[in-house]
Amino acid sequence: MEKTGKHKKRYGLVGRNISYSFSKGYFSKKFENLGLNNHSYENFDLTNIEEFKDLLVQHNLSGLNVTIPYKEQVIPFLNELEGAAKKIGAVNTIKFSPNGIKGFNTDAFGFQKSLEKKLKLYHNNALILGTGGASKAVAFVFEQLDINYKFVSRAASEEQFSYEELDEDIITSHQIIVNCTPLGTYPNIEDKPDIPYKFLNSSHFLFDLIYNPDKTAFLKSGEAAGAQIQNGALMLQYQAEEAWRIWNS
């Protein structure tokens, strides 16, 4: 049985334009189910990361989640990074303790847990669409699983393809494609990454970190080609539970 304690425990999500967020509803329901009446979870919508300093001063916080666009920008405000967060270079969970403020990355944990059971033996090459904080967590997981990967962004470089470079050979030789961009998020549900969907087939596995809507235009296009698809809902649940474990450890 979880201890409720007497003092108020405040948790929340730091991001920008986050009224849609999964986290507030998830944790509010969790606290209700556990009878944690002294726990609360709220959205802290910041227009820029400099407001984070005021947030720390004004609120006595027990834990935070961090989302777009601050997973990397928040790092200078922290006293310490856990190993995975340091390697990834992005933080989505913050723990407060007498020793200071420590950053963790549970995106990687959630992504790996939701991905592993879906992998086939031939899933050995991946494309990561986008280069933000979430994409770095995805890359970290692929390294752990010995899956080769390339980022895809607007500009080409030695380490990444541009969208314009994607052709039949690249698409067919990369069986996992992960959307780490916000394209397709509600309400702009018709948007999708600009890849040549006509080259997808039943060997592909498309994973979209977006969870609202349940089936994005990206996933619909993959499904129409016979590809296996998955959205980000299960990943979010895994990472939320890992954040809860971290806050209470």
Backbone bond lengths (Angstrom), bond angles and torsions (degrees), N, CA, C in turn:
res aa  C-N    CA-C-N  psi(-1)  N-CA   C-N-CA  omega(-1)  CA-C   N-CA-C  phi
1 M - - - 1.477 - - 1.530 108.98 -
2 E 1.314 116.31 131.19 1.463 120.05 -179.22 1.529 109.67 -75.31
3 K 1.308 115.00 143.63 1.462 119.97 177.84 1.522 109.26 -83.53
4 T 1.320 115.12 132.64 1.464 118.06 179.16 1.520 111.42 -84.35
5 G 1.319 117.78 -34.27 1.449 120.63 -177.56 1.514 110.52 68.56
6 K 1.324 117.12 173.09 1.460 120.56 -177.44 1.527 112.72 -102.64
7 H 1.340 117.25 -28.57 1.452 118.26 -176.34 1.531 110.01 -85.03
8 K 1.315 114.14 151.95 1.457 121.45 -177.67 1.524 110.09 -70.63
9 K 1.314 115.87 132.86 1.465 121.05 175.94 1.515 108.68 -113.04
10 R 1.333 115.60 119.09 1.457 120.96 -176.29 1.520 110.17 -109.69
11 Y 1.316 114.68 128.56 1.454 121.98 176.45 1.525 107.85 -123.90
12 G 1.314 116.60 166.26 1.457 117.22 178.82 1.508 112.97 -175.03
13 L 1.326 113.53 177.05 1.461 122.34 179.96 1.515 109.69 -117.00
14 V 1.325 116.03 130.44 1.462 122.90 176.38 1.527 108.86 -103.61
15 G 1.318 116.57 127.29 1.456 120.90 177.87 1.511 109.76 -175.10
16 R 1.313 116.30 -163.12 1.467 121.39 177.33 1.526 109.05 -130.92
17 N 1.315 116.58 131.92 1.470 122.18 -177.85 1.533 110.51 56.08
18 I 1.318 116.22 60.13 1.470 121.39 -171.01 1.528 113.29 -113.66
19 S 1.308 117.23 23.53 1.472 118.97 179.86 1.527 111.58 -62.12
20 Y 1.339 116.73 -24.55 1.472 122.02 -179.31 1.525 112.44 -77.10
21 S 1.316 118.03 -7.39 1.467 122.88 -163.31 1.530 115.58 -53.39
22 F 1.302 114.11 139.10 1.467 123.98 173.04 1.525 111.27 -68.32
23 S 1.327 116.76 -37.43 1.461 121.83 -166.97 1.521 113.66 -62.12
24 K 1.328 117.53 -44.23 1.461 119.45 -176.03 1.522 111.39 -61.21
25 G 1.315 116.78 -47.44 1.450 120.36 179.25 1.517 112.48 -64.32
26 Y 1.327 115.75 -39.48 1.466 120.61 -177.54 1.526 111.08 -64.76
27 F 1.322 115.75 -50.07 1.467 118.66 -176.57 1.530 112.17 -74.25
28 S 1.314 117.99 -34.83 1.465 119.87 176.95 1.525 109.79 -60.87
29 K 1.331 116.82 -42.22 1.467 121.01 177.50 1.522 110.89 -66.99
30 K 1.322 116.66 -39.22 1.465 120.84 179.18 1.535 110.43 -62.34
31 F 1.328 116.40 -45.92 1.468 120.16 179.52 1.532 110.42 -61.90
32 E 1.319 115.86 -40.59 1.467 119.78 179.20 1.532 110.50 -62.86
33 N 1.327 116.92 -45.83 1.464 121.44 -178.73 1.523 112.63 -64.21
34 L 1.339 115.67 -32.66 1.463 120.30 -179.26 1.532 112.53 -88.50
35 G 1.323 117.19 -1.88 1.456 120.36 -178.92 1.512 113.54 70.29
36 L 1.331 115.99 26.29 1.467 120.80 -178.47 1.537 108.89 -89.89
37 N 1.305 115.25 74.51 1.461 120.38 -174.33 1.521 113.76 -69.32
38 N 1.328 116.19 -16.87 1.464 119.79 179.95 1.535 111.86 -95.20
39 H 1.329 117.18 6.69 1.459 121.96 177.40 1.527 109.86 -102.29
40 S 1.320 116.73 141.44 1.465 120.84 175.52 1.523 109.49 -138.17
41 Y 1.330 115.11 156.72 1.466 121.74 178.43 1.521 107.55 -138.02
42 E 1.318 115.87 130.43 1.465 119.51 -177.24 1.518 111.40 -141.22
43 N 1.305 115.40 160.92 1.457 121.18 177.36 1.526 110.19 -89.59
44 F 1.326 116.11 131.58 1.459 122.01 174.17 1.527 107.31 -112.11
45 D 1.312 115.54 94.63 1.460 122.23 -175.41 1.522 108.97 -87.78
46 L 1.322 117.09 108.11 1.465 122.10 -175.62 1.528 110.40 -104.92
47 T 1.321 116.70 135.49 1.461 119.99 177.67 1.517 111.67 -77.25
48 N 1.343 116.73 -25.91 1.469 121.12 173.09 1.524 108.49 -153.63
49 I 1.315 116.81 161.62 1.461 121.66 -172.02 1.524 112.41 -68.50
50 E 1.333 118.20 -20.75 1.459 120.52 178.90 1.527 111.59 -61.87
51 E 1.322 117.40 -24.94 1.459 121.49 178.49 1.530 111.83 -69.50
52 F 1.327 116.26 -13.35 1.467 120.14 179.78 1.527 111.01 -61.84
53 K 1.326 116.66 -35.51 1.468 120.52 179.48 1.527 110.89 -61.46
54 D 1.329 116.45 -43.23 1.464 120.27 178.20 1.523 111.31 -65.99
55 L 1.306 116.29 -36.39 1.460 121.01 178.58 1.527 110.61 -59.64
56 L 1.324 116.12 -43.03 1.468 120.61 -179.36 1.526 111.18 -65.87
57 V 1.322 116.68 -36.11 1.457 121.15 -178.10 1.530 111.30 -74.56
58 Q 1.326 115.92 -40.49 1.464 120.87 -171.71 1.525 114.23 -81.78
59 H 1.337 117.51 -20.64 1.457 120.06 -173.89 1.529 110.88 -126.84
60 N 1.305 115.91 136.63 1.464 121.73 174.46 1.525 107.37 -88.87
61 L 1.327 116.60 97.79 1.458 121.85 -169.36 1.523 112.26 -102.50
62 S 1.331 115.30 147.82 1.461 121.62 176.56 1.521 111.92 -103.51
63 G 1.334 116.98 -21.30 1.457 120.32 179.69 1.508 111.08 -177.78
64 L 1.331 116.57 151.79 1.462 122.05 179.24 1.519 110.86 -135.85
65 N 1.322 114.67 149.99 1.458 121.62 163.27 1.521 106.94 -105.52
66 V 1.314 116.43 155.98 1.469 121.81 -179.23 1.520 108.55 -130.50
67 T 1.324 116.53 134.78 1.457 119.97 178.17 1.526 110.14 -131.83
68 I 1.336 115.89 -172.85 1.465 123.15 -177.19 1.532 110.21 -53.30
69 P 1.342 118.66 134.13 1.466 127.70 5.71 1.539 113.42 -108.84
70 Y 1.342 117.51 29.70 1.464 120.09 -167.14 1.531 115.37 -109.36
71 K 1.330 118.56 9.52 1.466 119.81 -175.90 1.528 112.77 -63.60
72 E 1.314 116.11 -29.71 1.467 120.39 176.77 1.530 111.04 -97.15
73 Q 1.330 116.15 -38.30 1.467 120.21 -175.58 1.527 113.24 -66.34
74 V 1.331 117.62 -22.84 1.461 120.52 -176.70 1.533 112.31 -77.31
75 I 1.301 117.82 -17.98 1.472 121.64 -172.15 1.535 113.88 -56.40
76 P 1.332 120.30 -43.32 1.479 119.09 -179.52 1.525 114.53 -61.48
77 F 1.314 118.25 -17.49 1.461 121.95 -179.02 1.531 112.45 -87.23
78 L 1.327 117.28 -4.56 1.461 121.84 -175.35 1.521 111.46 -99.51
79 N 1.323 116.00 153.67 1.467 120.89 179.02 1.522 112.74 -84.71
80 E 1.335 116.40 -26.44 1.456 120.01 -172.39 1.524 109.89 -157.19
81 L 1.339 115.62 151.17 1.457 121.28 174.84 1.525 109.70 -120.64
82 E 1.318 116.37 136.18 1.462 121.77 171.85 1.529 108.27 -68.79
83 G 1.334 116.44 158.20 1.459 121.54 -171.29 1.518 115.55 -51.54
84 A 1.329 117.56 -51.10 1.462 120.35 -178.11 1.525 110.92 -64.31
85 A 1.323 117.25 -41.40 1.469 120.74 179.48 1.524 110.71 -62.13
86 K 1.325 116.20 -37.56 1.466 120.60 179.25 1.530 110.68 -65.98
87 K 1.332 116.70 -43.63 1.468 120.59 -179.99 1.522 111.62 -68.07
88 I 1.320 116.19 -39.98 1.457 121.02 -178.13 1.528 111.07 -74.05
89 G 1.333 116.13 -36.89 1.459 120.53 -178.01 1.515 112.92 81.72
90 A 1.343 115.64 26.45 1.463 120.61 179.62 1.524 109.08 -152.06
91 V 1.323 115.52 146.10 1.473 122.33 -176.57 1.520 109.31 -125.54
92 N 1.326 116.88 134.28 1.464 119.11 173.55 1.528 112.43 -127.71
93 T 1.337 116.98 1.58 1.461 121.80 177.68 1.526 108.87 -140.40
94 I 1.324 116.39 133.90 1.464 121.41 -179.18 1.516 109.21 -125.30
95 K 1.325 114.98 131.98 1.469 121.12 177.85 1.524 109.13 -112.68
96 F 1.334 115.90 135.64 1.456 121.94 177.99 1.529 108.59 -104.84
97 S 1.317 115.97 134.12 1.466 120.81 179.20 1.520 108.50 -150.01
98 P 1.343 117.52 170.50 1.465 119.95 176.96 1.527 112.78 -59.56
99 N 1.348 116.61 -19.91 1.462 120.96 -179.72 1.525 112.89 -86.42
100 G 1.325 116.66 -4.92 1.459 119.36 179.09 1.515 112.77 125.68
101 I 1.326 115.44 -161.31 1.464 122.69 -176.29 1.529 108.40 -108.66
102 K 1.333 116.01 122.22 1.467 120.62 -175.50 1.524 110.40 -118.79
103 G 1.328 115.39 134.82 1.456 121.14 -179.17 1.517 112.56 -99.40
104 F 1.326 115.48 140.79 1.458 122.94 178.46 1.524 109.27 -129.51
105 N 1.325 116.14 163.09 1.457 120.10 173.58 1.520 108.88 -124.69
106 T 1.327 116.47 109.24 1.463 120.60 176.68 1.527 111.78 -100.83
107 D 1.347 117.22 -2.11 1.467 120.11 173.25 1.528 109.69 -58.57
108 A 1.317 116.02 -46.02 1.464 120.44 -178.31 1.524 110.58 -61.39
109 F 1.324 116.61 -45.69 1.465 121.44 178.76 1.522 110.39 -58.31
110 G 1.336 116.71 -49.57 1.456 121.14 -177.99 1.512 112.62 -64.19
111 F 1.331 116.71 -41.89 1.459 120.45 -179.74 1.528 110.71 -64.49
112 Q 1.328 116.86 -46.70 1.461 119.53 -178.35 1.526 111.88 -63.45
113 K 1.326 117.02 -43.23 1.468 120.90 -178.91 1.531 111.37 -63.02
114 S 1.325 116.98 -37.23 1.459 120.20 -177.26 1.526 112.36 -84.22
115 L 1.330 116.93 -14.81 1.471 122.01 -177.07 1.526 113.03 -94.37
116 E 1.326 117.04 -41.40 1.467 122.08 -165.82 1.529 114.56 -52.15
117 K 1.319 117.21 -45.09 1.462 119.88 -174.89 1.520 112.89 -72.34
118 K 1.329 117.16 -12.60 1.460 121.02 -178.13 1.531 112.91 -95.11
119 L 1.321 116.50 -10.39 1.460 119.92 -174.13 1.528 112.05 -73.66
120 K 1.323 115.41 140.90 1.464 123.09 173.37 1.533 108.51 -105.45
121 L 1.315 116.55 164.57 1.464 120.51 -178.57 1.526 112.28 -60.66
122 Y 1.329 116.96 -30.87 1.461 119.96 -177.88 1.537 112.91 -86.42
123 H 1.326 117.51 -0.92 1.466 120.68 177.00 1.531 109.89 -81.19
124 N 1.315 116.64 78.16 1.463 119.75 -174.72 1.522 114.63 -121.23
125 N 1.337 117.21 1.90 1.462 121.03 176.52 1.525 108.92 -136.67
126 A 1.324 116.70 137.83 1.463 120.42 -174.84 1.516 112.44 -134.39
127 L 1.323 114.80 150.16 1.458 122.77 169.87 1.521 107.70 -111.74
128 I 1.330 116.77 132.59 1.455 122.50 177.29 1.520 107.70 -111.05
129 L 1.321 116.52 112.26 1.465 121.32 -178.22 1.516 109.33 -85.57
130 G 1.336 116.30 114.32 1.460 121.78 -177.24 1.509 111.53 106.90
131 T 1.325 115.38 158.57 1.471 119.82 -175.61 1.530 112.59 -132.50
132 G 1.333 117.60 21.39 1.461 121.13 179.97 1.515 112.90 -82.03
133 G 1.349 115.71 -166.53 1.459 121.26 -176.00 1.514 113.63 -60.12
134 A 1.338 117.53 -40.16 1.460 120.48 -179.63 1.525 110.99 -66.02
135 S 1.321 116.96 -37.24 1.466 120.36 -179.11 1.524 111.22 -64.77
136 K 1.317 116.88 -31.21 1.462 120.06 178.80 1.527 110.78 -69.56
137 A 1.323 116.92 -35.46 1.464 120.68 176.55 1.520 110.12 -66.89
138 V 1.333 117.17 -39.14 1.467 121.48 177.70 1.529 109.95 -63.66
139 A 1.332 116.42 -43.38 1.463 120.24 178.35 1.528 111.57 -62.00
140 F 1.312 116.54 -39.98 1.461 122.04 177.74 1.523 110.44 -58.16
141 V 1.326 117.22 -44.00 1.463 121.55 179.87 1.521 110.56 -65.24
142 F 1.326 117.10 -43.83 1.461 119.39 178.98 1.536 111.30 -60.38
143 E 1.314 116.60 -36.45 1.471 119.67 176.33 1.525 110.60 -64.23
144 Q 1.329 117.08 -40.84 1.459 121.07 178.47 1.527 111.27 -63.85
145 L 1.320 116.67 -32.78 1.470 121.82 -176.64 1.524 112.87 -95.26
146 D 1.328 116.89 5.20 1.477 122.02 -178.68 1.526 112.39 57.73
147 I 1.309 116.09 40.69 1.460 122.19 174.98 1.526 108.38 -104.88
148 N 1.312 116.95 124.92 1.463 121.46 178.66 1.536 109.09 -70.17
149 Y 1.319 116.15 143.64 1.467 118.84 -178.26 1.521 110.92 -146.52
150 K 1.326 113.86 157.20 1.460 122.55 172.23 1.521 108.33 -136.03
151 F 1.318 116.28 138.43 1.456 120.68 172.65 1.527 109.69 -77.01
152 V 1.317 116.30 153.37 1.460 122.38 172.80 1.521 107.79 -125.27
153 S 1.323 115.85 127.04 1.458 120.74 -179.37 1.522 109.00 -143.84
154 R 1.311 116.20 -177.09 1.464 118.93 -178.35 1.526 111.92 -67.88
155 A 1.328 116.67 -31.19 1.464 120.66 -178.04 1.522 110.86 -112.35
156 A 1.303 116.35 138.34 1.466 121.40 178.94 1.521 110.07 -82.20
157 S 1.330 116.26 151.45 1.459 122.47 173.22 1.518 107.35 -155.54
158 E 1.325 115.92 -175.56 1.461 119.73 -179.78 1.526 111.55 -63.98
159 E 1.335 116.67 -30.45 1.460 120.93 -175.47 1.517 113.89 -100.07
160 Q 1.335 117.73 -2.43 1.459 117.94 -177.43 1.520 111.94 -150.62
161 F 1.325 114.78 152.33 1.451 121.96 173.30 1.523 109.13 -87.34
162 S 1.322 115.53 154.50 1.456 119.60 165.53 1.526 107.26 -92.17
163 Y 1.334 117.03 159.54 1.466 119.74 178.28 1.526 110.89 -60.62
164 E 1.332 116.71 -33.66 1.466 120.87 -179.46 1.521 112.33 -65.73
165 E 1.343 117.25 -26.77 1.466 120.99 -178.85 1.527 113.64 -77.02
166 L 1.313 116.95 -19.78 1.467 120.01 -173.52 1.526 110.39 -64.74
167 D 1.320 115.23 119.10 1.461 120.87 179.71 1.524 109.49 -128.84
168 E 1.308 116.91 -173.23 1.461 120.74 -176.62 1.522 111.80 -60.70
169 D 1.319 117.18 -41.29 1.468 120.91 -178.20 1.536 111.11 -63.39
170 I 1.328 116.61 -44.76 1.470 120.43 -179.03 1.526 110.39 -66.49
171 I 1.315 116.87 -45.65 1.469 119.99 -177.99 1.528 111.33 -64.99
172 T 1.307 118.04 -46.30 1.467 119.91 -176.87 1.522 112.85 -71.06
173 S 1.315 117.11 -23.32 1.468 119.56 -179.63 1.527 112.77 -91.73
174 H 1.313 117.49 -3.18 1.471 122.16 176.44 1.531 107.70 -120.42
175 Q 1.333 114.77 100.78 1.465 119.78 -169.59 1.530 113.44 -82.13
176 I 1.331 117.41 -18.16 1.464 121.54 176.81 1.521 108.19 -109.26
177 I 1.324 116.47 129.14 1.459 120.63 176.12 1.525 107.94 -129.97
178 V 1.331 115.79 121.39 1.461 121.38 -175.44 1.529 109.79 -114.78
179 N 1.317 116.32 123.20 1.460 120.38 176.54 1.521 109.94 -88.16
180 C 1.327 116.29 111.50 1.468 122.01 176.40 1.519 111.32 -108.21
181 T 1.321 116.50 11.06 1.468 120.55 176.79 1.528 108.79 -92.50
182 P 1.348 117.70 165.01 1.468 119.65 176.46 1.523 113.57 -83.51
183 L 1.336 118.22 3.09 1.462 121.27 -176.64 1.525 111.55 -63.26
184 G 1.310 115.88 122.72 1.456 121.50 179.57 1.507 113.71 105.99
185 T 1.338 116.23 -6.40 1.462 120.11 178.52 1.530 110.35 -67.69
186 Y 1.330 115.80 142.63 1.458 121.11 175.79 1.528 109.78 -55.77
187 P 1.324 121.29 135.54 1.464 126.96 10.03 1.529 114.64 -93.03
188 N 1.335 117.85 0.30 1.474 120.37 -176.19 1.530 110.09 -89.35
189 I 1.338 115.07 60.80 1.459 120.29 -168.36 1.531 114.07 -75.49
190 E 1.321 118.37 -9.23 1.467 120.24 177.95 1.528 111.76 -86.94
191 D 1.315 117.51 -13.45 1.464 120.87 -179.01 1.524 110.74 -73.01
192 K 1.317 115.94 150.28 1.461 121.05 174.85 1.529 108.83 -160.52
193 P 1.342 116.94 155.48 1.466 119.75 178.44 1.532 111.22 -57.68
194 D 1.312 115.47 145.68 1.472 121.65 -175.11 1.530 110.28 -86.83
195 I 1.330 115.31 76.89 1.465 120.56 176.07 1.532 108.19 -117.65
196 P 1.346 118.32 158.41 1.476 119.89 179.92 1.527 111.84 -78.82
197 Y 1.307 115.89 87.08 1.470 122.24 -175.80 1.530 112.45 -61.76
198 K 1.323 117.47 -21.94 1.471 120.69 -177.84 1.528 112.43 -64.50
199 F 1.342 116.93 -15.96 1.461 119.61 -179.55 1.530 113.19 -95.58
200 L 1.321 117.39 1.70 1.464 120.79 177.35 1.524 110.39 -74.16
201 N 1.333 115.76 152.64 1.463 120.16 177.02 1.528 110.06 -147.95
202 S 1.317 116.50 -172.39 1.462 121.20 -174.32 1.526 113.49 -69.56
203 S 1.328 118.35 -10.18 1.463 121.33 177.04 1.529 112.30 -82.32
204 H 1.318 116.78 -12.31 1.458 120.46 -176.19 1.525 112.97 -83.66
205 F 1.319 113.87 150.95 1.466 122.08 173.41 1.517 106.77 -127.16
206 L 1.332 116.63 114.69 1.463 121.93 179.86 1.526 109.27 -103.48
207 F 1.311 115.08 125.81 1.465 122.16 -179.75 1.524 107.33 -120.31
208 D 1.329 116.15 125.02 1.466 120.98 178.73 1.523 108.51 -113.83
209 L 1.323 117.64 122.95 1.462 120.78 179.21 1.523 111.64 -67.72
210 I 1.326 117.39 -16.55 1.466 122.01 177.59 1.531 109.28 -70.62
211 Y 1.330 116.14 143.89 1.458 121.07 178.73 1.530 112.44 -123.62
212 N 1.330 117.14 -5.11 1.457 121.61 179.29 1.524 108.65 -135.54
213 P 1.346 118.12 103.48 1.462 128.42 12.17 1.535 113.02 -78.55
214 D 1.328 115.73 169.02 1.460 120.81 179.34 1.521 111.97 -58.91
215 K 1.321 115.60 -40.15 1.464 120.14 -179.17 1.526 108.27 -125.57
216 T 1.309 116.14 103.16 1.465 121.95 -178.27 1.526 110.48 -74.19
217 A 1.320 115.47 168.58 1.467 120.52 175.91 1.529 110.32 -60.36
218 F 1.309 116.82 -35.44 1.481 122.35 175.98 1.527 110.10 -58.94
219 L 1.329 117.00 -49.08 1.462 120.92 -179.10 1.522 111.71 -69.51
220 K 1.313 118.05 -37.86 1.462 121.09 178.48 1.529 110.51 -61.12
221 S 1.327 115.73 -40.01 1.459 119.63 179.49 1.528 110.97 -66.35
222 G 1.330 115.92 -38.10 1.465 119.56 176.93 1.512 111.53 -67.05
223 E 1.319 116.33 -43.55 1.468 121.07 -179.60 1.523 110.91 -61.90
224 A 1.326 116.77 -39.75 1.466 121.04 179.89 1.526 111.73 -62.47
225 A 1.328 116.64 -26.69 1.465 121.44 179.30 1.525 112.08 -91.08
226 G 1.347 116.68 1.45 1.458 120.31 178.71 1.519 114.52 92.00
227 A 1.334 116.93 5.40 1.469 120.41 -177.92 1.525 110.90 -75.68
228 Q 1.327 114.85 153.88 1.466 121.02 171.31 1.526 106.96 -75.65
229 I 1.337 117.66 141.15 1.465 120.10 -177.22 1.518 111.24 -133.73
230 Q 1.336 115.16 156.06 1.464 120.98 175.30 1.520 109.57 -156.80
231 N 1.333 116.28 138.82 1.463 119.71 176.01 1.522 110.73 -95.52
232 G 1.330 116.33 -174.71 1.457 120.43 -172.70 1.519 115.92 -91.57
233 A 1.343 118.21 7.07 1.462 120.26 -174.38 1.529 112.59 -63.61
234 L 1.323 117.25 -46.92 1.456 120.57 -178.75 1.530 110.86 -66.22
235 M 1.326 116.52 -39.12 1.462 121.40 176.41 1.527 110.65 -57.56
236 L 1.328 116.76 -43.30 1.460 121.18 179.93 1.524 111.70 -62.81
237 Q 1.324 116.36 -40.34 1.460 119.48 179.45 1.528 111.03 -64.57
238 Y 1.331 116.00 -44.09 1.466 119.92 178.66 1.521 111.20 -61.87
239 Q 1.329 116.83 -44.71 1.463 118.73 -176.53 1.524 111.39 -71.73
240 A 1.331 117.29 -31.50 1.464 120.39 176.90 1.528 110.67 -65.64
241 E 1.326 116.32 -42.61 1.462 119.75 179.17 1.532 111.43 -67.67
242 E 1.319 116.34 -33.88 1.461 119.65 176.63 1.525 110.17 -68.64
243 A 1.332 117.24 -38.59 1.470 120.45 176.11 1.521 110.17 -61.83
244 W 1.312 117.15 -42.70 1.472 121.83 178.73 1.527 110.50 -60.46
245 R 1.334 115.46 -41.81 1.479 119.50 178.04 1.529 110.69 -62.52
246 I 1.332 116.25 -42.99 1.457 120.94 -179.19 1.526 110.75 -63.44
247 W 1.332 117.06 -44.78 1.473 120.33 -179.03 1.513 111.86 -62.53
248 N 1.312 116.77 -28.31 1.459 120.46 -175.31 1.524 113.87 -104.15
249 S 1.314 117.21 8.19 1.475 120.54 -179.15 1.529 110.51 -94.90
